[in-house]
Amino acid sequence: MRLPRNFSLKIDNFASERGYTWVMAKKPRNSGKIVNRRAKFDYELGDSLVVGLALTGAETKALRLGHGQLQGAYVALKNGELWLLNAQIMSSSGVPIAEDDQNRSRKLLAKRREIEKFVKAKGQGSTIVPLELLTKGRYIKLRIAAGRGKKRYDKRETLKKRQQERDIARTLP
């Protein structure tokens, strides 16, 4: 049985005349980034830099779907190259990633001058911290920054400052 073309229009008119509303399920929106929320809390961060990542096709697809995690990840220097360690890219339905490949080391793609800046910062006692994975656009990029670890009292001070700013924002119109 074929339905006429304007069938859905007739249903909509019928429903609106009787006060019905249609609720459509919204698609989950991917904001285009996977963020390491602890990085700003645990480190005093310097200038950030956006670098590329060497990934497989399945990893790329999983990251575009938002199945990645930077918590506990860090960047290391090996043989004059930057490597992302301990970042987790989980598999999902239709995107098979082997269990041992989910936490594998991934090479970061940066220019020699940029790498030398991080070598110098590393020599001064800083850590290279991954901040966010940017998945919007054609390529998947990683924002990294050199940071110095905060002490516990520095973290408490940051929390107090943030709470005071919230209180001030609430009192002002």
N, C-alpha and C positions, 0 to 999 in steps of 0.2 A: 504494500500500500504506500503510495507516494503522498506526501503532505504538500500542500500549496506553499509557495515561497513566502508569503506573508503570514504563515502560521505562527511563528514566534511573536510577531507584532501583535496578532490578535490575542495571544495569551497575555502579553505585557499590558495591553489595554484593559483586558478583563480584570487582571490583578490590580492595576492602579485604580480602577473604578471602585473596587471593593476595599481599598486601603491596604492591600498586601504590598510588601516590599521584598525584593529579591536580595539575598545576601550571598555574594560571591566570595569564595575562599580566596584570600590574597596569596600570591606567590611569595615565598620567602625571598627577601631582597638581600643579595650579597653586596656588602658595602664596598667590596673591591680590596679589602685589606684584612690581614690577620695580624693582630697586635700583640706584642709582648708587654702586658700591662705592668708586670713587676719591674721592668727595666728602669722606668722613671722613678720608682719608689726606692729601689735598691742601689742606684748609681747616680752620681753627679755626672751628667752627660755633657760632652763637648759638642763640636760641630758634627753633624751627621753627613753621611754620604750614601748615595743610592748606587748599588752594584747589581750586576746580573747573577743568575744562578744557572749551573749546568744541571738540567733535570731530564728525566725520561718522559715519554709521552703520558704514561699513566699518572706520574706524579704531577704533571702540569694540569691534567684534567681534575685530579683530586683537589689541588689547591684552588682552582677556579670554582669548585663546588664548596669551598670553605672547610675542607677536611685537613687542616694543618694546625700545628701547635708549635709555638716558639718558647714555651715555658721551660726553663732550664737549659736552653740552647746557648751556645757561645761560639765565637769565631777564634780560630787558631791560625798561626803562621807556620807553614811547613814548606821548606825549600823555596822561600821567597814567594809563596802563593797563599792566598786566604782560603780557608776551608770552614764551612759551617758544620758544626758538630752537635749532635744530640737534638736536632730539630726533628719533630715527628710529623710525617705525612701519612695519614691513615687511609686505608682502602675503604671503598664503599661499594654499593651494588653497581656492577658494570665497570668498576675501576679496580682491577685486581693488582695489589701490590703485596709482594711476599713479606712475611712477618719480619725477616731479618733485614729487608730493604727499607723498612719504615723509618728506622733511625740511622741510616747509613750516612757517611760523611759526604758532603756535597761541595764541589768547588765553586768559589765565588769568582766572578769575572770582573776585574777592575784593571785600570791602567797602572803602569809601573809607578808613576808619581804618587798616585793615590795610595798604593800599597806601602810606599816608602814613608808616607805620613803616619800610617798606622804602625809601622815598625818603630819609628821614632817615639810615638806615644807609648807603645808597649815597653820600650826601653826605659821610660820615665815612670813605670809602675802602673800604667792604666790597663784596663781590660777592654777588649773589643766586644761590644754587646749588640746583638740583633734587636732592632726596635719593632719593625713591622715588615710583613710580606705584602707587596703591592701587586694585586692580580688584575687590575684594570688595564686595559690597553692590550697591545699585541704581545708584549713580553712580561714575564714575571720577574719582578725586581725585589731586592731586599735592602731596607734602610738600616745601616749600621752606624754606630758611633763609638768613640773612645770614651770610656767612663771610669771614674774612680769609685770604688765601693764605699758606701756610706756606713758609718757606725750606727749602733742602735739609737744613741741619743740624737743623731742627725735625723733619723727616720721619725722619731717622736716629735722633733721640732717641725718637720715638714707637715706632719698630721695636724699639729696645733695651728700652724699658719693657714693651712687649707680650711680648717674649721672656722677660724676667725674671718676669713674671706667670705665664707658661706653666710655667717651671721650678719656681716655688714651688707651683703647683697640682699638678705631677707628684710632688713630694716629699711633700706633705701627703696623708694618706689620704682 
